């Protein structure tokens, strides 16, 4: 009788397998005289599954399944999801109450199941589209202010919202947010008792004081930016497979644990990636960041987990255990030891099939929840290079989704493996004698056959079926997929970045990553395209100097309504977008001396004859600044403004993420003539770029990161100078880290008898960072006027200035990605001959 037994059938049925094992279990592993005991590998990606001819359309799921990551009202039909890694998610409202003389509403919201391992941290909490800013110390659970998507803050709701988050129970020790000042959840609402102990749940208790003037009349949509430290794929799989509450409920005896060790090594291998700040570094190959619905069967969730780490999930009937097989490049030893199939052990005909020309995929459109967009859907497009396509091959796109991967670099590499593997497409079906019983699903084998000109050609085994004929002879039917090392080539992908903190930011949209290449801040709508801002004399057209884009002052002269002033932007759009409108909103930030200045939205359409903005249309969009004044001469003394930029589909209303520039200083009725530009008088006065520091010591104290330089101020015009220090962080991310950046300018004043030094500095600290930040910038003003400083005699003059870039970080470091600051430079600028 067959070696394969029904041991797999019972276990497979328990975890929701409805394919081979579930079918054969009902007929005693026998069908038409054939014993079927093999199972095709689970976790096949869509393109590869189609190439194998086993494609099954994605299940629509349970009709009652509302999806995950949204806030749900109370209902007995609700089921609690389980999440791994970082997620932006709503929660399920399970209880509510009113206290404080009916002035305070209390909500209990379950975020997810508590996993058997892993710890939880809360990064941020949002109400609607506003970020809630909590206090410190004893007020760490109390909202002190809110910040909207345009970085506008408000403290009108201070003290009126409170939140605590728990994991596992109701005791003070179960509180995970805030991390200090824990209290028992039973003290927050009378219905939280020993009977409703919220064991094995991650949940929040949210309090809100009624205040209709500030729109505090209901809970609104609460979103938690929460991280489960359990995110490494092999351990995630083990957790889900063995948990009986939300998973498959298997025991460790049912699992081939050695195979999970292989998956661990494959997933945690460090591979190259480029950060959104264009820094080359490494990260772990695969990571799980997403939620699993408990509405669907466990097999569907196992498939999702497997697809998210390029792994097959299968059953080894010889061991009677389930196993994982990483879909990776085979080692030299594995190829050498591969089982050889040839005329000595192959019985009967060999069936070779491939995908016809019109069915070959040459592009995959991958949707995924982008962490930089609070898990809103983003899209990656992976295409076959034109040189690899066949003659007359038509375009053929496959649309798929990775629900458990939240960064574009990993999504692109998963899609590339699937696309390349599907195009190899040669599938072989054959029957071998009983010696082939040793071949397991996922193994690499060699096939030699003269008819097809195969000589030790490599294939990966995707299915094994043991058969017994009428006379009791045992054979093994195999389904093999062509193997090629090139399928697994890793691509160094640039991660998409969140909106920049200064200058003209990068722009991510629904269709891909479109970069605002540069922004020319100029006085006329005709930038030179060199990436800097031009100071222009409109009467002659001469450039008087340049400023980098960002938080820089712009001298705006009385030029009249026909010639400006403008701020102009040039854009580089991605292809495959459907934005037919650009909106730029001018947002006054400072105080006007001539009355209120309102926000103004400017709308732009693509060039004539084109429907959408794309890489072939790089429009220069000039925003007139005349609206800031009481007339076209910009008499309003508005000292700061920002610009909010987005693309929009005018038909559907779908818009890209809005991005906002840094504050831009506007200084009306002053402009610098060409002849006035000289060292330390006007324009860009000084720029220096120290060498990269590749040996930064880990710490949280500001230290010099570049040598101090001294510059002569003799003869410098007395007044205010703007100093800016720039630097980019390098290193290896192994967890949250802190970053400090700043610039110091120590000015020496002297007269006939005395020398004194006046220190000035700006130092900025950012804590608990989880991804590479954009370029760090510290900008402030210092004065060469001695009367500005206490204790400096009026007859003193500025003699020289010492400039030092300072910083710190405790980011990780490795041989390939050392802890470093690079791309460093500083500038000293004196734009006008007078301050207003």
Secondary structure, DSSP 8 states (H G I E B T S, - for coil): --S--THHHHHHHHTT--SHHHHHHTTTTEETTEE------BS--HHHHHHHT---------TT---SSS-B---TT----EEEEEEEE--EEEEEEEETTTTEEEEEEEEEE--SS--EEEEEEEETTEEEEE-SGGGTTBEEEEE-TTS-EE-TTTTSEEEEEEESSSSGGGEEESSSS---GGGT-TT-SSTT--TTEEEEEEEEE-BGGGTBSS---EEEEEEES---HHHHHHHHHH-TTTS----GGGB-HHHHHHHHHHHH-EEEEE-TTS-EEEEES----EEE-SSS-HHHHHHHHHHTTTEEEEEETTTTEEEEEE-----HHHHHT-EEESTTTEEEEEEEE---GGG---EEEEEEEEGGGTTEEEEEEEE--GGGS-TT----EEEEEETT--SHHHHHHHHHHHHHHHHH--EEEEEE-GGGGG--TT-EEEEEETTTTEEEEEEEEEEEEEEE-TT--EEEEEEEEE--GGGG-----B------SSSS--EEETTEEE---B----SSS---SSSEEEEEETTTTEEEEEEESSS-EEEE----TTT--EEEEE----SS----EEEEEEEE-S--TTS----EEEEE---TT-SS--TT---EEEEE-GGGSSSTT--S---EEEEEEEEE-TTT--B---EE---EEEEET----GGG--TTTSEEEEEE----B------SS-EESS--EEEE-TT--SSEEEEEEEEEEE-B-SS-EEEEEEEEEEEEEE-SS-EEEEEEEEEEEEEEE-S--S-EEEEEEEE--GGGSTT--TT-EEEEEEEEEEEEE--B--SSS-SEEEEEEEEEEE--SS--
